[in-house]
Amino acid sequence: MSNLTNLAILPVLLPVIAGIFSAFYHKKQTIARGITLFFSTVQCLIIFWLVYEVFVHGPIILETGDWKAPYGIIIVADELAILLVAITNIIAVSAAFYSIRTIDHEELHHFFYMFFHFLIAGVSGAFLTGDLFNLFVFFEVLLMASYALIILGGKKEQFRESIKYVLINVFSSILFVTTIAFLYSVTGTVNMAQLAVRVGESGQIGILTTIAIMLFVVFATKGALFPLYFWLPRSYAVPHPVVSALFGSLLTKVGIYSILRTFTLIFGYQAEFTHQIFIILGVLTIIFGVIGALSTNNIKLIIAYNIIPAVGYMLIGIGIFSVTSLAGAVYYLIHDMIIKGALFLLVGVIVMITGTSDLRKMGGLIHHYPLLGWMFFLSCIVLAGIPPFSGFIGKYLLVKGGLESGHHIAIIIALLSSLLILLSVIRIFIGAFWGDKKDIAQDKLPSTRGLLSPIAFLLAFSVFLGIGAEWIYPYIQLIGDTLASPSYYIDNVLKE
């Protein structure tokens, strides 16, 4: 059991080791790529095994240095955290194989793979950490890696958008560490399990609610919720397609995970106040995200804007705060991580073929790239939540939870927005793939060799989440039960 416990650090440790090796060999293209493919694949297999262990035998708690909780640095691989780490590594493997054909020699020289691995380490650490201060630390790790990745390529628009991206994240990080200091001054701890106990016993409801709202603002900024989403669309549209896929599928989801974890575990006592705000903001986030997706002809921006309504759905699920809605939020979270990764990679292939991201300058691709076209069509219906795919399962649970709790208006808006989301992405399918066949010599057509397989890998997982829901849902239901019952997390960490 001790050895198994120590393995909980591997999702963070292995990417760090891979990043260090990649830094040493950044000028040797073949070795750098080999290191990345090897570590990404091995790490994914190890994490699948850890997922099995956690769901069969219970959470794995690592108390580093033998400092017992709540005094030391705690790694908590519970059902929710390890599942999200597994999805993170599925996306990382796909991005790694996709990058072999798309990352050029100059980008390799600028340490792409080092920052790639550090980003995965930061995201995995944020999901696994058991205290708020280390959540801040892992946020900074993934943000520092993202600062380097967003400007990789050195284009003018990348530098322009990176300034906005860096400034907003620096501001939210300052607010984050300040809020943690306030919370520590009131409770005397940053361990999440002990915070859950002390917040409930403190009796200082007013100041703790203020701290909770400050913490929500931090996570809402990082998760791109209304009205703090303005920085996201162009910041996620300008980087390399691999970077956009990593950002779109992972970074905002860390913000949503943080809200899900803290407001079910620590600040659930004021649900009638804070969670009503969540539902209102979730609805507004959906509305403005859909408007943005429909307002542009830039296919990268269309996909980037579609990140925003997705986090709105998840926030509504958290706000409804029932076992069913929490399970729906988790199901939709893992669905959206995978499908957004696939869509950003698909759009990257389209832009590579056409040489433009302007939808008005495209057409007829289905004649030359039928597999690419139908893969994109499948991604569209998965994203929109058409039965029996994964988006439908997540939305069904959210709708069921909303109707059971009487939030009819929010549910109606969420359902209507699904049609508009489908419209926003099907425009790309119609505009880019249909139309007259363009007379292009076969030997002059850009090759998609090696690019579609990693995307097919993601789509296969996404399809399985839908058609295999009968097998997957019981595990998601278990996560919903544990989120609705904070004592499960507390007892496992504090061993009460």
N, C-alpha and C positions, 0 to 999 in steps of 0.2 A: 504493500500500500504506500509506503514511503517513496519508493521509486516512481509509482504512478502519480503521486502528489507532485513530485518534482517536475514531471512532464508538463504540468500546466503552464510553465514558463516558455515552452518551446515555440508557441505561435508568435511570441515576441523575440525570443533569442535567435531563432533560425534566420529570420529576415535581416536582423542586425549583422549576423555573421556573413550572410550572403552579400549584404551591402558593403561590408569591409573588404571582402575578397574582390568584389566588382570594382571598388575604387583602385585597388592595386593593379588591376588588369584592364583599366578603362581604355587603354590605347590598343589592346589586343582584342579585336572584334570577336573572333571565334571563341576565345576563352571566356570573355565576358558574357556572351550569349549562352554558352554551355553552362556556366555557373548559375545563371538565372533560371534556365530551364530545369536543371537538376534540383536546385533548392526549392523552386516553386512546386515541382511535382512531388518531391519527398515530403515537403511540409504539408501539402494538401492531403496526402495519404495518412500521415500521422494524425492530422486533425480529424479526419473521418473516423479513425480509431478512437480518438478522445470523445467524439460525439457519441459513439456507441457506448463507451464506458460511463459517460455522464447520464445518458438516458436510461441505462440499465441499472447502474449502481448508485446514482446520485451525484451531486455536485462534488467537484474536486477543489479543495481549498488549500492553497499554498501559503504557508506562513514563512516568509523569507527570513533567513538567519535564526530560525526557531524562536522568533519573537511572537508570542501568542497574540491573537486578535484581542483587542483592537489596537495594540501598541506598535506592531511592526507593519511593514508593507505587505498587503494581502492581495493575492491573486485569487479571484473567485470565478472558476469555470462552472457556472450553473447552466441550466438548460438553455436559457435565452442567450447568454454570452457565447457559449461554445457554438451554438447554431449560427449566430451572426459571424463568428470567426470563420466557420466553415464556408459560408457563402462568400465572405471576403476573399478567401483563398481560391475558391472556384473562379472568381472574377480575375484574380491575380494570375492564375495559370493561363487563362484565355488571353489576357493582355500580354503576357510574356511571349506566347507563341505568335501572336499577331505582330508584336514588335520586331520579330526577326526580319520580316519583310518590309517594315515601314520606317524603322529608326535608322537614320543614315550615319555615316562614319563621324561626321562632325558632332552630331548629338551624342554619340557614344563617348567622344572625347570630353564632352562636358558633363560626364558622370551621370548619364540618364539612369543606368541600372542601379547605381548606388542610391539615388534619391527614390527610385521606384521601390526598392526593398525597405528603405526607412519609412516610406509612406505606409506600406503594409504593416510594418512593426508598430507604428503609431496608432493606426486604426485598430489593430488587434489588441494592443494594450489598453486602449480606451474602452473596448468592450469587456475586457477581463478584470480591470482594476477594481479593488474593493474599497477605495477611499477617494474622496473628492479631490484632494490635492494631487494625487497621482493621475486622476482624470485630467486635471489641468496640465500636468507634465506631458502626458501622452498627446493631448491636443496640440501642445507646442511642437512636439516631435513631428506629427503629421503635417502641421502647418508650415514648419520650416522646410520640409521636403517639398510641399506643394508650392512654396514661394519659388524654389529653383525650377520645378517642373513647368510652371505656368509660363516662364519666359524662355524655355528651351526652344531654340530656333531663332530667337533674336529679332522677330518681326516687330514693326512699329506698333501695331495694334495690340500685340502681347504686352509690350511695356506699358502702354496706356492703360489697359485693363488691369495689369498687375498692381499698379499704384492704388487703384480703388480697392482691389482685393486685399492687399497688404494692410492698408489703413483701416478698413472695417474690421479685419481680424485682430489687428493690434489693439484697437479700441475694445473689442469684446473680450480679449484676453486680460486687459487691465481690469475691466469690470468683473471678470470671472475671479481673479485672484483676490480682489478687494472683497467680493461677496463671501468667498471662502473664509477670509479673515474675520468678517463680521459673524459668520456662523460659528466659527471656532470660539470667538469671544463669548458667545451666548451658551454654547453647549460643551465646550472644552474637548471636542473631538472632531476629526474629519473622516473617521471610519463610517462607511455608509450604514452598516448594521447597527452600530452603536448610536449613530445619529437618529436612526428610526426610533430607537428606544427613548433617547433623551428629548427629542423634539416632542414626542407624545406626553412626556412627563413634566416638561419645563413650566407649563402654564403661561408662558410669555407669547401668547397667540399673535398679538399685534406685530411685534418686531419680527417674529419668525415668518409671518405671512409676507411682510415687506421684503425680507431676505429671499423668500421663495419666488416672489415676483421678479426681483433682480436677477436671480439665477435663471428664471425662465427667459428673460430678455437676452441673456448671454446665449442660451441654447437656441432661442428663436432666431437670433442673428446668424449663428452658425448653421442652422437648419433651413434658413431662407424662408421664414414665415412672414406673412403680411404684418406690418408694412415694411419689414426689414429684408425683403427679397431683392431689392433693386440692384444690388451688386452682382447677383449670380449669373444671369443669362449670358451676357457677353464675356464675363470672366471664364465661363465654362465652354464657350464656343470658340475662342481664339487659340487655345493650345493645340498641340499634336493630338490626333484622334485617340491614341492610347491614353494620353493624359486626361482628355475630356471624359473618356469612359471610366477611368479610375475616380475622377472627381465626381462625376454625375451619379455613379453607383454607390460610392462610399462616403464622401465627406459630409453631405447633408444628412445622411443616415446616422452618422455618429451624433449629430445634434438631436435628432429625433429619439435615438436610443437613450440619450442622456435625460431627456424629458420623461420618457417612459420609465426609466429606472428611478429617478429621483422623486417623481410625483406619484408613483405607486408605492414606493418604499418609505420615503422620508416625509413628504408633504401631503400625504393623502388625507390628513385630518380636516382640511379645509376644502374638500372636494366640491361642496355646494357653491363655493365662491370661485376658486381658481379654475375648476374644470368647466364651468359655464363659460368662462372667458375663452378657454381652449376651443370650445365648439364654435363660438362666434368667429374667432380668428381663423379656425380651420375652414369655415365656409367662405370667408373673405379671401383666404389664400387660394382656394380652388377657383373662385370667380376671376381673380386678377391673373392667375397663372394661365387659365384658359384664354382669356382676352389677349394676353401676350403671345400665346402660341398661334392664335388666329390672325395676328396683326402683321406678321412678317413673312417674307418670301425666302429668307435665309434658312436653309434646311438645318444647319447646325443650331441656329437660334430656336427653331421650332422644337427640337428635341430638348434643348436646354430649358426652355420655358415649361415644358411638360414635367420637369422635375418638381415644379412649384405646386401644382394641384395634387401631386402624389403625396407630398408631405402634409398637405391640408387634410387628405383622407385619413392619414395616420393620426393626426392631431385630434380629429373628430372622434376616432376610436378611443383615444386616451381620455378625452373629455367625457364621453358617455360613461366610462368607468364601470363597465360590467365585465364579467368573465368572458362573455361572447364577444363584446366589442374589443376587449384587449387582445383576445385571440385573433380577431379580424385584423387589428392593427399590426400584429406580428406577422400574420400571413401576408398581408399586403406589403409589409416592409421587405420581407425576403423576396417576394415576387418582383417588387420594383427595383431592388438592387440588381437582380439578374437581367431583367429586360432592358433597363436603362444602359447597362454595360453593352448589351447586344446592339441596341439602337445606335449608340454613339460610334461603335465600330463599323456598323453598316453604313452610316452616313459618311464615315471616313473613307470607305471604299468608293462610294458614289462620287464624292468630291475628287478623289484621286483619278477616277475614270474621266470625269467631265472637265476637270480643271476649274470648277467654279462651285460656289455654294448657293448661287442664285437660282431658285427653282424655275424662274422664267426663261432661263437659258438652257434648260435641259429638255429631254424628251427622247422616246424611242429606245431606251436602254433594254427593255424586255426582249427585244429581238436579238441582241448580242449577249446579254447576261440574264437569261431566264432564271437560273438558280438564285442569283442575287435578288432578282425581283420578287420571287415567291417567298424567299426568306424574309424580305422586308415586309411583305404583305402579312405573313404569319406574325411577325413582331407587332404590327399595327393592331391586329385583333387581340393578341395577348395583352398588349398595353391597355386597350380600351375595356377589357373585362368581358369579352364575348364568351359565353359558355362553350365548352367546359374548361376553359383555360384558367390559369392561376389568378389572373386579375379578377375574374368573376368570383372565385372562392373567397378571396379577401373582402371584396365588396359585399358579397352575400352576408358574410358574418357581421360586417359593419352595419348593413341595413337591418339585419335581424336584431342586433343589439340596440340600434337607434329606435326601431319601432317598439320594442319591448319597454324602452324607457321614455317613450313619448316625444322624441325629438324628430317630429315628422317633417318640419320645414327643412332642417339641415339635410335629412335623408333625400328629400325630393330634389334639392339643389345638387347634391352629390350625384344622384342618378342622371339628371339632365346633363350635367357637365361631362359625364362619360361619353355621351353622343358627340359633344363638341370636341372632346379629346380625340375621338376616332376621326372626326372630320379634319382636325389639324394635321394628323399624320397621314391620313389617306390622301390628302392633297399632294404629299410628296410622292406617294406611289403612283398616282395618276399623272402628275406633272413630269416626273423624272422617267417613268418607265413606259407609259403609253405614248401614242403618237406615231408619226411616220417613221419608218426605218431609215436611218441615215446611212448613206453609202460610204462606208469606211473599209479600207482594205483590211483583211483578217490579220495580216502581220503587223498592222499599225494599231490594233486594239490593245489598250493597256491590259496586262495580265492580272487576274485576281488569284493567281496561284499562291497557296499557302495562307490566304486571307480569310477564306470562308469557313475553313474547318474550325478555328477557334470560336467563331460566331455560332456555328452549328452546335458546338459543345454547350454554349450558354443556352441556346434555344431548346436543346434537348432537356436540360434541367428545368427550364421554364415550363415546357409542355408537361413534363412529368409532375410538376407541382400542381398542375390542373387535373390531368386525367388520373393521376395517382393520389388524389386528395383523400381517398378512402384509407390509404395507409399512412399518409402524412398528418392528417388532421388530428388524430389522437395525441400526437406529440405536441402539436401547436396548442391543443386544448389544455394539455398539462402545463404548458408555459403560461397560458391565460389564468389557470387556477393559482399558480405560484405567484403571479403578479398581483392577483387580487387578495392574496394572503401573505402579507409581509413577514409573518412569523416564520414561514418556511425558510426564507433567506436569512433572517436573523438567527434562527436556531442553528443553521448549518455553519454560519460564520463564527458566531460566538459560542457555539456548542453548549447551548443552555439546555 
